[in-house]
Amino acid sequence: MIIMTEDQEIPTLMKLREAAGLTQRELAQLLDVTVTTVSGWENGRHEPRLSFSQTKLLTEILKCSLDDLVKATSKGNPL
């Protein structure tokens, strides 16, 4: 699990995905969404709209906390 300290930069969804060693296509397949959807999240065009089970799975896949995931996908975070 990635634990952020205050002096570290906020992770982006792309950085979390890359740290997990996954391509956009692989992440999309694991979450049963399209590559375009994952790309949209990473480029800040869309915020993820996932079920609770998909959200839990995403935190497990990316080895991050829910807080880190929220920060990585919020509109205010430059992706």
C-alpha positions as CSV (number, residue, x, y, z in Angstrom):
1,M,0.0,0.0,0.0
2,I,1.2,3.5,-0.9
3,I,1.2,5.7,2.2
4,M,1.7,9.4,1.4
5,T,3.4,11.9,3.7
6,E,2.6,15.6,3.6
7,D,5.9,16.5,1.8
8,Q,5.3,14.0,-1.0
9,E,3.4,14.9,-4.2
10,I,-0.1,13.7,-4.6
11,P,-0.1,10.6,-6.8
12,T,-2.0,10.6,-10.1
13,L,-4.1,7.7,-11.3
14,M,-1.5,7.2,-14.1
15,K,1.3,7.0,-11.6
16,L,-0.6,4.6,-9.4
17,R,-1.3,2.4,-12.4
18,E,2.2,2.5,-13.7
19,A,3.6,1.7,-10.2
20,A,1.3,-1.4,-10.2
21,G,3.0,-2.4,-13.5
22,L,-0.2,-2.2,-15.6
23,T,-1.1,-0.8,-18.9
24,Q,-4.4,1.1,-19.4
25,R,-5.7,-1.9,-21.3
26,E,-4.9,-4.3,-18.5
27,L,-6.5,-2.1,-15.9
28,A,-9.6,-1.7,-18.0
29,Q,-9.9,-5.4,-18.4
30,L,-9.6,-6.0,-14.7
31,L,-12.3,-3.4,-13.9
32,D,-14.5,-4.4,-16.9
33,V,-14.4,-0.9,-18.4
34,T,-13.1,0.4,-21.7
35,V,-9.6,1.6,-22.4
36,T,-11.2,4.9,-23.4
37,T,-12.7,5.1,-19.9
38,V,-9.4,4.6,-18.2
39,S,-7.8,7.1,-20.5
40,G,-10.5,9.7,-19.7
41,W,-9.9,9.2,-15.9
42,E,-6.1,9.7,-16.4
43,N,-6.5,12.7,-18.6
44,G,-9.0,14.4,-16.2
45,R,-11.8,14.3,-18.7
46,H,-14.0,12.1,-16.4
47,E,-14.0,11.1,-12.8
48,P,-14.4,7.4,-12.2
49,R,-18.0,6.2,-11.6
50,L,-17.5,2.8,-10.1
51,S,-19.5,0.4,-8.1
52,F,-18.4,-0.2,-4.5
53,S,-16.9,-3.6,-5.6
54,Q,-15.0,-2.0,-8.5
55,T,-13.7,0.7,-6.2
56,K,-12.5,-1.9,-3.7
57,L,-10.9,-3.9,-6.5
58,L,-9.2,-0.8,-7.9
59,T,-7.6,0.0,-4.5
60,E,-6.4,-3.6,-4.2
61,I,-5.0,-3.6,-7.8
62,L,-3.2,-0.2,-7.3
63,K,-2.2,-1.0,-3.8
64,C,-3.4,2.3,-2.5
65,S,-5.8,3.6,0.1
66,L,-9.3,5.0,-0.8
67,D,-8.0,8.4,0.2
68,D,-5.1,8.2,-2.2
69,L,-7.5,7.1,-4.9
70,V,-9.8,10.0,-4.3
71,K,-6.9,12.5,-4.4
72,A,-5.5,10.9,-7.6
73,T,-8.8,11.2,-9.4
74,S,-10.2,14.5,-8.1
75,K,-10.7,17.2,-10.7
76,G,-8.4,19.6,-8.7
77,N,-5.5,17.2,-9.1
78,P,-3.5,17.9,-12.3
79,L,-3.4,14.6,-14.0
